[in-house]
């Protein structure tokens, strides 16, 4: 079993091995808009 005195504590960024891009909110928004447009097109066609 690991010795509690030898535990390594990492920050969130160290654990991810780098910065995460903040593009997810844009991708989700654009995808949602596209789905709505496609469904509207299919409904009123």
PDB file with one MODEL, atoms N, CA, C and O in Angstrom:
MODEL        1
ATOM      1  N   UNK A   1       0.838  -1.166   0.000  1.00  0.00           N
ATOM      2  CA  UNK A   1       0.000   0.000   0.000  1.00  0.00           C
ATOM      3  C   UNK A   1       0.890   1.239   0.000  1.00  0.00           C
ATOM      4  O   UNK A   1       1.974   1.234   0.582  1.00  0.00           O
ATOM      5  N   UNK A   2       0.421   2.302  -0.660  1.00  0.00           N
ATOM      6  CA  UNK A   2       1.216   3.515  -0.786  1.00  0.00           C
ATOM      7  C   UNK A   2       1.338   4.231   0.557  1.00  0.00           C
ATOM      8  O   UNK A   2       0.406   4.259   1.362  1.00  0.00           O
ATOM      9  N   UNK A   3       2.496   4.797   0.765  1.00  0.00           N
ATOM     10  CA  UNK A   3       2.750   5.562   1.978  1.00  0.00           C
ATOM     11  C   UNK A   3       2.063   6.925   1.852  1.00  0.00           C
ATOM     12  O   UNK A   3       2.295   7.622   0.864  1.00  0.00           O
ATOM     13  N   UNK A   4       1.228   7.331   2.814  1.00  0.00           N
ATOM     14  CA  UNK A   4       0.510   8.617   2.700  1.00  0.00           C
ATOM     15  C   UNK A   4       1.436   9.823   2.581  1.00  0.00           C
ATOM     16  O   UNK A   4       1.034  10.851   2.036  1.00  0.00           O
ATOM     17  N   UNK A   5       2.646   9.720   3.069  1.00  0.00           N
ATOM     18  CA  UNK A   5       3.573  10.841   2.988  1.00  0.00           C
ATOM     19  C   UNK A   5       4.143  11.015   1.588  1.00  0.00           C
ATOM     20  O   UNK A   5       4.718  12.061   1.287  1.00  0.00           O
ATOM     21  N   UNK A   6       3.997  10.013   0.725  1.00  0.00           N
ATOM     22  CA  UNK A   6       4.552  10.072  -0.623  1.00  0.00           C
ATOM     23  C   UNK A   6       3.490  10.358  -1.680  1.00  0.00           C
ATOM     24  O   UNK A   6       3.758  10.181  -2.868  1.00  0.00           O
ATOM     25  N   UNK A   7       2.312  10.788  -1.295  1.00  0.00           N
ATOM     26  CA  UNK A   7       1.258  11.075  -2.262  1.00  0.00           C
ATOM     27  C   UNK A   7       1.605  12.318  -3.079  1.00  0.00           C
ATOM     28  O   UNK A   7       2.201  13.270  -2.575  1.00  0.00           O
ATOM     29  N   UNK A   8       1.218  12.283  -4.338  1.00  0.00           N
ATOM     30  CA  UNK A   8       1.444  13.414  -5.223  1.00  0.00           C
ATOM     31  C   UNK A   8       0.125  14.124  -5.452  1.00  0.00           C
ATOM     32  O   UNK A   8      -0.870  13.495  -5.810  1.00  0.00           O
ATOM     33  N   UNK A   9       0.113  15.417  -5.249  1.00  0.00           N
ATOM     34  CA  UNK A   9      -1.092  16.215  -5.479  1.00  0.00           C
ATOM     35  C   UNK A   9      -0.842  17.117  -6.679  1.00  0.00           C
ATOM     36  O   UNK A   9       0.108  17.899  -6.699  1.00  0.00           O
ATOM     37  N   UNK A  10      -1.703  16.998  -7.667  1.00  0.00           N
ATOM     38  CA  UNK A  10      -1.577  17.779  -8.893  1.00  0.00           C
ATOM     39  C   UNK A  10      -2.733  18.772  -8.988  1.00  0.00           C
ATOM     40  O   UNK A  10      -3.831  18.519  -8.494  1.00  0.00           O
ATOM     41  N   UNK A  11      -2.466  19.888  -9.624  1.00  0.00           N
ATOM     42  CA  UNK A  11      -3.551  20.821  -9.908  1.00  0.00           C
ATOM     43  C   UNK A  11      -4.364  20.256 -11.075  1.00  0.00           C
ATOM     44  O   UNK A  11      -3.949  19.292 -11.719  1.00  0.00           O
ATOM     45  N   UNK A  12      -5.515  20.856 -11.340  1.00  0.00           N
ATOM     46  CA  UNK A  12      -6.349  20.398 -12.445  1.00  0.00           C
ATOM     47  C   UNK A  12      -5.647  20.494 -13.782  1.00  0.00           C
ATOM     48  O   UNK A  12      -5.760  19.594 -14.614  1.00  0.00           O
ATOM     49  N   UNK A  13      -4.920  21.582 -13.994  1.00  0.00           N
ATOM     50  CA  UNK A  13      -4.223  21.761 -15.259  1.00  0.00           C
ATOM     51  C   UNK A  13      -3.068  20.776 -15.406  1.00  0.00           C
ATOM     52  O   UNK A  13      -2.813  20.292 -16.509  1.00  0.00           O
ATOM     53  N   UNK A  14      -2.375  20.475 -14.330  1.00  0.00           N
ATOM     54  CA  UNK A  14      -1.292  19.493 -14.396  1.00  0.00           C
ATOM     55  C   UNK A  14      -1.856  18.102 -14.678  1.00  0.00           C
ATOM     56  O   UNK A  14      -1.253  17.326 -15.419  1.00  0.00           O
ATOM     57  N   UNK A  15      -2.983  17.793 -14.101  1.00  0.00           N
ATOM     58  CA  UNK A  15      -3.584  16.478 -14.313  1.00  0.00           C
ATOM     59  C   UNK A  15      -4.054  16.310 -15.758  1.00  0.00           C
ATOM     60  O   UNK A  15      -4.032  15.203 -16.295  1.00  0.00           O
ATOM     61  N   UNK A  16      -4.480  17.414 -16.389  1.00  0.00           N
ATOM     62  CA  UNK A  16      -4.925  17.359 -17.786  1.00  0.00           C
ATOM     63  C   UNK A  16      -3.757  17.455 -18.754  1.00  0.00           C
ATOM     64  O   UNK A  16      -3.942  17.265 -19.956  1.00  0.00           O
ATOM     65  N   UNK A  17      -2.589  17.738 -18.273  1.00  0.00           N
ATOM     66  CA  UNK A  17      -1.374  17.893 -19.090  1.00  0.00           C
ATOM     67  C   UNK A  17      -1.506  19.045 -20.074  1.00  0.00           C
ATOM     68  O   UNK A  17      -1.059  18.935 -21.215  1.00  0.00           O
ATOM     69  N   UNK A  18      -2.098  20.120 -19.658  1.00  0.00           N
ATOM     70  CA  UNK A  18      -2.186  21.303 -20.512  1.00  0.00           C
ATOM     71  C   UNK A  18      -3.506  22.006 -20.344  1.00  0.00           C
ATOM     72  O   UNK A  18      -4.367  21.566 -19.582  1.00  0.00           O
ATOM     73  N   UNK A  19      -3.660  23.077 -21.043  1.00  0.00           N
ATOM     74  CA  UNK A  19      -4.890  23.867 -20.975  1.00  0.00           C
ATOM     75  C   UNK A  19      -5.931  23.266 -21.908  1.00  0.00           C
ATOM     76  O   UNK A  19      -5.601  22.702 -22.951  1.00  0.00           O
ATOM     77  N   UNK A  20      -7.167  23.394 -21.522  1.00  0.00           N
ATOM     78  CA  UNK A  20      -8.251  22.919 -22.372  1.00  0.00           C
ATOM     79  C   UNK A  20      -8.825  24.101 -23.133  1.00  0.00           C
ATOM     80  O   UNK A  20      -9.043  25.161 -22.545  1.00  0.00           O
ATOM     81  N   UNK A  21      -9.073  23.946 -24.416  1.00  0.00           N
ATOM     82  CA  UNK A  21      -9.653  25.054 -25.180  1.00  0.00           C
ATOM     83  C   UNK A  21     -11.115  25.258 -24.781  1.00  0.00           C
ATOM     84  O   UNK A  21     -11.819  24.301 -24.457  1.00  0.00           O
ATOM     85  N   UNK A  22     -11.551  26.488 -24.809  1.00  0.00           N
ATOM     86  CA  UNK A  22     -12.921  26.807 -24.409  1.00  0.00           C
ATOM     87  C   UNK A  22     -13.819  26.936 -25.636  1.00  0.00           C
ATOM     88  O   UNK A  22     -14.572  27.901 -25.762  1.00  0.00           O
ATOM     89  N   UNK A  23     -13.738  25.973 -26.528  1.00  0.00           N
ATOM     90  CA  UNK A  23     -14.535  26.006 -27.746  1.00  0.00           C
ATOM     91  C   UNK A  23     -15.819  25.210 -27.611  1.00  0.00           C
ATOM     92  O   UNK A  23     -16.678  25.285 -28.489  1.00  0.00           O
ATOM     93  N   UNK A  24     -15.974  24.455 -26.542  1.00  0.00           N
ATOM     94  CA  UNK A  24     -17.121  23.572 -26.394  1.00  0.00           C
ATOM     95  C   UNK A  24     -18.431  24.337 -26.446  1.00  0.00           C
ATOM     96  O   UNK A  24     -19.386  23.887 -27.078  1.00  0.00           O
ATOM     97  N   UNK A  25     -18.487  25.500 -25.782  1.00  0.00           N
ATOM     98  CA  UNK A  25     -19.737  26.260 -25.761  1.00  0.00           C
ATOM     99  C   UNK A  25     -20.134  26.711 -27.153  1.00  0.00           C
ATOM    100  O   UNK A  25     -21.324  26.771 -27.462  1.00  0.00           O
ATOM    101  N   UNK A  26     -19.155  27.032 -28.009  1.00  0.00           N
ATOM    102  CA  UNK A  26     -19.472  27.448 -29.373  1.00  0.00           C
ATOM    103  C   UNK A  26     -19.915  26.261 -30.216  1.00  0.00           C
ATOM    104  O   UNK A  26     -20.860  26.369 -30.999  1.00  0.00           O
ATOM    105  N   UNK A  27     -19.244  25.145 -30.060  1.00  0.00           N
ATOM    106  CA  UNK A  27     -19.599  23.953 -30.829  1.00  0.00           C
ATOM    107  C   UNK A  27     -21.010  23.488 -30.469  1.00  0.00           C
ATOM    108  O   UNK A  27     -21.792  23.139 -31.353  1.00  0.00           O
ATOM    109  N   UNK A  28     -21.337  23.483 -29.172  1.00  0.00           N
ATOM    110  CA  UNK A  28     -22.674  23.072 -28.752  1.00  0.00           C
ATOM    111  C   UNK A  28     -23.738  24.032 -29.268  1.00  0.00           C
ATOM    112  O   UNK A  28     -24.801  23.599 -29.715  1.00  0.00           O
ATOM    113  N   UNK A  29     -23.464  25.317 -29.210  1.00  0.00           N
ATOM    114  CA  UNK A  29     -24.433  26.307 -29.695  1.00  0.00           C
ATOM    115  C   UNK A  29     -24.675  26.189 -31.182  1.00  0.00           C
ATOM    116  O   UNK A  29     -25.820  26.213 -31.633  1.00  0.00           O
ATOM    117  N   UNK A  30     -23.599  26.060 -31.953  1.00  0.00           N
ATOM    118  CA  UNK A  30     -23.724  25.933 -33.407  1.00  0.00           C
ATOM    119  C   UNK A  30     -24.442  24.640 -33.768  1.00  0.00           C
ATOM    120  O   UNK A  30     -25.284  24.630 -34.666  1.00  0.00           O
ATOM    121  N   UNK A  31     -24.118  23.549 -33.076  1.00  0.00           N
ATOM    122  CA  UNK A  31     -24.762  22.265 -33.353  1.00  0.00           C
ATOM    123  C   UNK A  31     -26.254  22.339 -33.052  1.00  0.00           C
ATOM    124  O   UNK A  31     -27.070  21.833 -33.824  1.00  0.00           O
ATOM    125  N   UNK A  32     -26.614  22.964 -31.937  1.00  0.00           N
ATOM    126  CA  UNK A  32     -28.023  23.103 -31.583  1.00  0.00           C
ATOM    127  C   UNK A  32     -28.761  23.918 -32.636  1.00  0.00           C
ATOM    128  O   UNK A  32     -29.864  23.555 -33.044  1.00  0.00           O
ATOM    129  N   UNK A  33     -28.161  25.009 -33.073  1.00  0.00           N
ATOM    130  CA  UNK A  33     -28.789  25.844 -34.102  1.00  0.00           C
ATOM    131  C   UNK A  33     -28.971  25.061 -35.402  1.00  0.00           C
ATOM    132  O   UNK A  33     -30.017  25.165 -36.042  1.00  0.00           O
ATOM    133  N   UNK A  34     -27.978  24.290 -35.794  1.00  0.00           N
ATOM    134  CA  UNK A  34     -28.087  23.492 -37.017  1.00  0.00           C
ATOM    135  C   UNK A  34     -29.184  22.443 -36.914  1.00  0.00           C
ATOM    136  O   UNK A  34     -29.921  22.222 -37.875  1.00  0.00           O
ATOM    137  N   UNK A  35     -29.300  21.801 -35.773  1.00  0.00           N
ATOM    138  CA  UNK A  35     -30.350  20.789 -35.590  1.00  0.00           C
ATOM    139  C   UNK A  35     -31.724  21.435 -35.688  1.00  0.00           C
ATOM    140  O   UNK A  35     -32.630  20.872 -36.302  1.00  0.00           O
ATOM    141  N   UNK A  36     -31.887  22.603 -35.093  1.00  0.00           N
ATOM    142  CA  UNK A  36     -33.182  23.296 -35.163  1.00  0.00           C
ATOM    143  C   UNK A  36     -33.509  23.679 -36.599  1.00  0.00           C
ATOM    144  O   UNK A  36     -34.648  23.514 -37.038  1.00  0.00           O
ATOM    145  N   UNK A  37     -32.529  24.186 -37.336  1.00  0.00           N
ATOM    146  CA  UNK A  37     -32.752  24.562 -38.733  1.00  0.00           C
ATOM    147  C   UNK A  37     -33.101  23.331 -39.569  1.00  0.00           C
ATOM    148  O   UNK A  37     -34.006  23.387 -40.402  1.00  0.00           O
ATOM    149  N   UNK A  38     -32.404  22.242 -39.360  1.00  0.00           N
ATOM    150  CA  UNK A  38     -32.674  21.015 -40.136  1.00  0.00           C
ATOM    151  C   UNK A  38     -34.063  20.477 -39.831  1.00  0.00           C
ATOM    152  O   UNK A  38     -34.793  20.102 -40.749  1.00  0.00           O
ATOM    153  N   UNK A  39     -34.441  20.433 -38.549  1.00  0.00           N
ATOM    154  CA  UNK A  39     -35.780  19.955 -38.193  1.00  0.00           C
ATOM    155  C   UNK A  39     -36.861  20.878 -38.755  1.00  0.00           C
ATOM    156  O   UNK A  39     -37.895  20.398 -39.220  1.00  0.00           O
ATOM    157  N   UNK A  40     -36.643  22.180 -38.722  1.00  0.00           N
ATOM    158  CA  UNK A  40     -37.622  23.122 -39.268  1.00  0.00           C
ATOM    159  C   UNK A  40     -37.747  22.909 -40.782  1.00  0.00           C
ATOM    160  O   UNK A  40     -38.853  22.929 -41.321  1.00  0.00           O
ATOM    161  N   UNK A  41     -36.631  22.706 -41.456  1.00  0.00           N
ATOM    162  CA  UNK A  41     -36.660  22.450 -42.886  1.00  0.00           C
ATOM    163  C   UNK A  41     -37.448  21.187 -43.213  1.00  0.00           C
ATOM    164  O   UNK A  41     -38.259  21.172 -44.139  1.00  0.00           O
ATOM    165  N   UNK A  42     -37.199  20.117 -42.434  1.00  0.00           N
ATOM    166  CA  UNK A  42     -37.892  18.854 -42.670  1.00  0.00           C
ATOM    167  C   UNK A  42     -39.379  18.950 -42.344  1.00  0.00           C
ATOM    168  O   UNK A  42     -40.198  18.294 -42.988  1.00  0.00           O
ATOM    169  N   UNK A  43     -39.729  19.755 -41.359  1.00  0.00           N
ATOM    170  CA  UNK A  43     -41.120  19.882 -40.936  1.00  0.00           C
ATOM    171  C   UNK A  43     -41.934  20.674 -41.956  1.00  0.00           C
ATOM    172  O   UNK A  43     -43.075  20.314 -42.246  1.00  0.00           O
ATOM    173  N   UNK A  44     -41.364  21.742 -42.502  1.00  0.00           N
ATOM    174  CA  UNK A  44     -42.101  22.628 -43.406  1.00  0.00           C
ATOM    175  C   UNK A  44     -41.808  22.395 -44.877  1.00  0.00           C
ATOM    176  O   UNK A  44     -42.088  23.269 -45.697  1.00  0.00           O
ATOM    177  N   UNK A  45     -41.283  21.305 -45.221  1.00  0.00           N
ATOM    178  CA  UNK A  45     -40.929  20.981 -46.598  1.00  0.00           C
ATOM    179  C   UNK A  45     -42.089  20.427 -47.340  1.00  0.00           C
ATOM    180  O   UNK A  45     -41.966  20.098 -48.520  1.00  0.00           O
TER     181      UNK A  45
ENDMDL
END
